[in-house]
Amino acid sequence: MRRMKKVAAATLTAMMVASLAMGTTETWARSSKRAAWNNAAAESADTETEVRDTCYVEDDSQTDAHNVKSNVYANSAEWAAWKTKWESVRTNFCQIALTPGEDATMLNAGWVSTTKDETPQVKLMDVNGNEIKTYTGVQSTSADVQTVKDGDTTYTLYPCKVTITGLAENTSYKYQYYVNGAWSDTYDYKTQSTDSFSIMYVGDPQIGASTNQLGDQNKEYYAMNDSYNWYHTLNNAVSKFPNLSFIMSAGDQINQSGSLSKEADALEQQIEYAGFLNPSVLRSLPVATTIGNHDSGSVNYSNHFNYPNKQSSGDRTAAGTDYYFTYGNTLFISIDTNNYNVSTHENVIKEATEKNPDAKWRVLMFHQDIYGSGYDHSDSDGIVLRTQLTPVIDKYDIDAVLQGHDHTYSRTYQITSDGSEHSSYTKAPSSSDAEAFSSYLKDNLCYTLTTGSDDTTKAIDPKGTVYFEANSATGSKYYQLIGTQQDYIAARCQSWRPTYSVIDITDTTLTVKTYDAATNEELVADGGVKTAYTIVKQADKTALADELTKAEEALSAAKTAGNYTEESVKALEDTIAAAKAISENEESTSTDVASAVTSLQDAVKGLAVVENKDNTDTDKNGSTDNGSTGDNQNGSTDNGSTGDNQNGSTDNGNTGNNQNGSTDNGNTGNNQNGSTDNTNSGSASSSDSKVKTGDTARAAVWYTVAGLSMAGAAGVILVDRKKKKLSK
């Protein structure tokens, strides 16, 4: 259904200004102390100091928009072990980062090396460790090389890039990469299916973001803390969903946003990247990132990640620029919205869609949430780009947008632009200037809702785009929800817990579900609204409708004639029922539809005539329309022969005393059988009295696909034989 935006600009302005005027007392009111979280952590700790290490205590005196609650992964023993391990993690700058390649047959790898003029290499092996091929790449020694000083040790880090090709789906591999003069440990990598697949979507890992929220600690303490949480989020997600194809991270991989002009900032950045890349999951699972505002200040982002189809033209930030890739039937595009030049982004989106015109799904990812629901981004810098990006997203038929930045969870209705021209975007003025702020909000009401309040879980062949906002993947920082829920929001919540989402993609559906990262339980939004949301693009069922009509006509004719085997008639009935279920299921895939068409055709062909029914012949053969006269023991049809004929066959091949009139008959022995292409041996007088059976496996599998529990489906036998004329 369509629902147009009905909230007048003036009304919305009034509500938002009032909301801002309330201050922290109401806008940031906490619904609960979340005491259970803290108690659970406190029970595992012996001292107040240990609790501080493992648990974030809520401070009601805080008035900052972002607040950390308790650490849901708090465990004294694990935390103590992690602090010991951290010393080896913090300077492990040379860890490999896997990213998706241009398509599913390719895999990109990036890392930094402390050895200059070293040829980057990745050795690909089969599951038994036998080398398949060693791929070489390029090391950069230009201005993007970074020098980091840690105490008395100085590291010069040279970016290395390698692309692996020729990967087959659903295949297990092993690999090593060459770094600092030696081969790394051996890691496992398994490709997944491309017909239907699952990916993980996260927002703002932001290693180091718990700054000033855990008490007076040094900055590295926060990086250590958030890296610990990131490790657990990834491990938990993969334990529940072991067949993920890759991860999509909607920006702010790290927290330190400096330009590296300060020695301390440069070191802090590299330590945070070391924490982000540390989880062992990332040795086997590629991550497609986008540039967040905390990533955009330096080249370290592009030094660590080797993304495909990197753009060489247009405006860019210090961190890099836009890119795209395909996986199966889906085109994924990542744009750097820290760059406000939307024409650059449109050029990339245009190129990506033109080069991949057959992509069934188009997914766009960027950091700034132009349709979010958190305070303070969704009504300020989050909508700076809204007026310019929404028409572009419409123009190129983007199905879903993945956003970060807001540290809350939200999902919109299906949205299109309003078709109007809007003035150039500007940053939001101060809310204290009521007139200017009102004008700003009015100009940014630039959208139309194409679904309504009842469209909260599924959209069938929808118009417009759905926008998702991911909460923090580490729990290091959260934002409050904006006081008044925007009319474009279908679901939202602030659980104060780290989350992740899983996107399942098939030929006809794209489904997004969001989970509590600590429990792996599906998140429920405010008001009990489910986070699970499915876009359906129905398969073309025209051919299926035609075959159903033909099959039903054949079934009716067979029942009227009354001379077909019960088995073959029942098979056709069951096949029609299964095909109707496929036709009526809005999520049926193209494969389901094609299978249903084939099964219907086979079942119609398999209608088998009951032989000898109502046959008054006195001769020894089972043929009809014989035309022969006299003492005929010939099994031929339409023979026309007369006299005492005992053998009318040609190319018979029979041996012995044969009275068979069949053609190309391989029978032996004393055979009076009138069958054609018969391989039976011995003495027989019937004409194909046993109906030949077809391949039951295909039918059984197809009934399973149809999702039907029909009695006797596994025993359906499809008959495939030459047509016979009906007895008259």
Protein Blocks (a to p, Z undefined) as FASTA:
>chain_A
ZZddfbdfklmmmmmmmmmmnommlmmocfbeolmmmmmmmmmpcbfklmmmmoccddfk
bccfbdcdddfkbcfklmmmmmmmmmmmmmmmkbccddddfblmbccdddddfbehiacd
dddddfkopafbdcdddddfbfkbccddehjbccdddddddddehiaehiacdddddeeh
iacdddddddddfkbccddddehklgoilgoilojadfklmmmmmmmmmmmmmmmmmmmm
mmbfbdcdeejjbfblcehlamklmmmmmmmmmmmmmpmklmmmccdddddfklmmpmkl
mmmpccehiafedjddfkbccddddehjbccddddfkbmclklmmmmmmmmmmmmmmbmb
dcdddfbdcbbcbdfklmmmmmmmmmmmmmmmmmnopabdcdehkopacdddddddehia
cddddddddfklmmlmmmmmmmmmccccfbdfklmmbcchiehjdddddddfklpaccdd
dfbacfklmbdcdehpacdddddddfkbccdddddfklopacddehhiafbdcddddddf
klmmmmmmmmmmmmmmmmmnopacfklmmmmmmmmmmmmmmmmmmkbcfklmmmmmmmmm
mmmmmpccdehiapabfbfbfbehklpgcjdfbfbehklpgcjdfbfcehklpgcjdfbf
behiabecjdfbfbehiabecjdfbehkbccdddfklmmmmmmmnopacehklmpccddd
ddddddZZ
